[in-house]
Amino acid sequence: MPEAALETPAIAQDLVNGHVLIIDDEPGIRDSLETLLTLEGFSVEMASEGRSGLDLLASRQFDLLLLDLALPGDSGIDLLPRIKRLRPELPVIMITAYGTVGNVVDALRAGAENFVQKPWDNEKLLADIRSAIARHRSEEEVVQLKRTLKQRYSFENIIGKSDAMTRLLDIVAQVAPSRSTVLIQGESGTGKELIAKAIHLNSPRRDKQFVAINTGAVPVDLLESTLFGHVKGAFTSAIAAKKGLFEVANGGTLFLDEIGTMPMETQAKILRALQERRFMQVGGTQEIAVDVRIVAATNVDLQQAVKDGRFREDLYYRLSVINLDLPPLRARKEDIPLLAAHFLKRFAEENEMPVRTLSNDAMRAMMDYEWPGNVRELENAMERGMVLSTTPVIGLDVLPQQLSGNPYSAALLEQRSDTSLFDIMEEIERRIVADRLERCNWNQTETAEFFKIPLSTLNQKIKRLNVEVKKRGQH
């Protein structure tokens, strides 16, 4: 019986939408917020001034703080630095009757998540609170996941809790301590180099160099010299001897990315270096012995390349002693919220901006999207959203257009179902032209070039569609 009683608080905590602290000196405001939040499934605690609020923060865990600007004694903005030192990751929404631009700027600079003016709109406030708590929990989950992965494997910057990634990381941890050659296969943007680094960092070679080269990005006539080095005078521009990457990586790991693009002649020399653990520099006469572990990666089907005669069969089998298939992002969509939270936090720190969160519509679109560019495409989308968003919540409108497919037709069919197809198509055209004009900062010449039409044709469309054209730089 006592054990069951001890478990009750934890169970009750799981049943609430979040634990919110309110710091406000007006009893009526506190009561209104408590009623609103309690009815929506939140647990609420309250303080009437800063000192007691800080005491509560020091003794309990909260998901969000609603903080009044005008408090007796220290103001809300004065308290924010102390709150952030105490709970750096806790989202704070400021509430005030005096929503001047200066107050907003000061609050955001001090670390506030958002700024709400009295009297507030209940639905908007609830949406802001839910969004902030969801972002906070995602970040906490990322931190916990990183901590767990570091404790288990010492993996850095690898985010994923899906079954596909968990299985892969278990294999990586098992393979890393060995000397075996590893072949990582996966689409572009899936993070093959991150996995290669994880193998190196969890191996006995971790204190030696990890050297990476994209073999497809090096001109064919320079690739052999880059890998094996050359002696002085080996070719016209060889004015001095130079070590190759095999020698630089001696004792460590050499990561050969895009190995499927390597020319057949270089493949033969790579095979010999793997088999003999020695090689000759270009133009050299003495063999150099090395101890290098090879991790290779490719986004092409090497078995098919072998059948087509584009890749040596003996090298393929030599490289694929351990074969790792890195899943595309569309096959592990449950990792998208974690990855998004990780990237948003990183870009916020890099740009010295408040951390933003994603709207529900944006997250739904991201979960529905197939991500052909994989994690790299998601990373770029989050950087764009972080930089272009002017509000704490990143909406679908500032994310890449491909996330929403056709951003016009579906909504218009619902809104204008009583009108003709011609009217709907005209409205779609109007929105497309207006959207592109805005994206081009109202530069009509640039817009016409984008649409690949004469400027005169664009002007005719603007008049016919009655598109409102603003001056350049006007928003």
C-alpha positions, 0 to 999 in steps of 0.5 A, a space after each residue: 500500500 505505501 508503495 502505491 501511494 508513492 507512485 500516485 504523484 508521478 501518475 497524476 503529473 503524467 495526466 496533465 498537459 503541463 505544470 505552469 507557474 504564474 507570477 502576478 501581483 493582481 489576485 484577479 489576474 491570477 484567478 482568471 489564469 488559474 481557472 483558464 488553465 485548470 479547465 484546459 488540463 494544466 496544473 497551476 501554482 501561483 506567486 504574488 511577487 518575484 521572491 516567492 516565485 523564485 523560491 517555487 522555481 528552485 524547489 519544483 519543476 515547471 513546464 512554463 512560467 507566466 510572468 507579469 511585467 509590472 511587479 512590486 519591487 523587481 519588475 518581470 524584466 529585472 527577474 528574467 536574468 535570475 530566472 534564466 540562471 535558475 532554469 535556463 531552458 524554462 519558457 517564459 511568457 510575459 504578461 502586461 498591460 503596457 505592451 510598448 515596443 521597448 518593453 517587448 524588445 527588452 523582454 525578448 532580449 532578456 530571454 522571454 519566449 513571448 509577450 502577451 498584452 492584457 486583456 488577452 485572447 484566451 485561445 491565442 494565449 492557450 495556443 502560445 502556452 501549448 506551443 512553448 511547452 511542446 518546444 520545451 519538452 522536445 528540447 528536454 527530450 533531445 537533451 535526455 536522448 543525447 545524454 543517454 547516447 553519450 553514456 551508452 556510446 559517446 555519440 555526438 550530434 546524432 539525434 534519433 529514437 526511432 526503431 531504425 536508428 536505435 538498431 543502427 546505433 546498436 550495430 555501430 556501437 558493436 562494430 566501432 571497437 573492431 578493425 573491420 572496414 565499414 561501408 555505409 550506404 544511404 541517400 544523400 543528406 542522411 548523415 553518413 559522415 556523422 555515423 563514420 565519426 561515431 565509429 571513429 570516436 568509439 574505437 581505440 583510434 579515437 585519439 588519432 586523426 579522423 580524415 574525411 574526403 569526398 572522392 567525387 568532389 576531387 578531380 580525377 587527375 588529382 585524386 590519386 595524389 590527394 590520397 597517396 601523396 606525391 614526391 617532388 617532381 612527380 608531375 609539372 606542378 609538384 614543386 614539393 613533396 606532399 603527404 597523402 591522406 592515407 599517411 595523414 590518417 595513419 593510426 586513425 580513420 580515413 573516411 572515403 565518401 561517395 566512393 562509388 564515383 571513384 575511377 577504376 584505376 584508383 580503385 585498384 590502388 585503394 584495394 592494394 593499400 587495404 590488402 597490403 597496408 602499404 602504398 607508394 606515393 605518385 612518382 615514388 619508389 619506396 613503399 610506405 606502411 600505414 595502419 589506417 581503418 577505412 570507412 567508406 560511404 556511398 549513395 549509389 547501389 554498389 552491387 549494381 555498379 559492380 554488375 555494370 562494370 563501374 566498380 571492382 567486385 573485389 574492392 566492394 567485398 573488401 569494403 563491405 566487411 560490415 555493411 550499414 544501411 542508413 535509413 532515409 528521414 521518411 522511414 523514421 518520421 518519429 525523429 522529425 520533432 526531435 531533429 527540428 527542436 535540435 536544429 532550432 536551438 542550435 540556430 538560435 544560439 548561432 544567431 543570438 536569437 530567442 529559441 522559436 517553436 513550430 506551429 501545429 500546421 508547420 509540424 503537420 506539414 513536416 510530418 506529411 512531407 517525404 524529405 527527399 533531401 533527408 536530414 540536411 533538407 530538414 536542417 536547412 528548412 529550420 535555419 530558414 524558419 529561424 531566420 525569417 520568422 518574426 514571431 516566436 512561433 514559426 508558421 508554414 508561411 516562412 518554411 520552404 514552399 515544397 512543405 505545403 505542396 500547392 499552398 493555394 488550391 486545396 484551401 481555395 476549393 474548400 473556401 470557394 466551392 460555390 464558384 466556378 473553376 475559372 474564378 478559382 483558377 484566377 484567384 490561384 493565379 492572383 495569389 501566386 503572382 502576389 506571393 512571388 512579387 513579395 518574395 522578390 521584394 516587389 521587384 517586377 523585373 526580377 519577378 518577370 524573370 522568375 516566371 520567364 515572361 516579358 515584363 509587359 506580360 507581368 504588368 498586364 497580369 497585375 492589372 487584370 488580376 488586380 494585384 496590389 503592388 507595394 513599393 520595394 522595401 515596403 512590408 
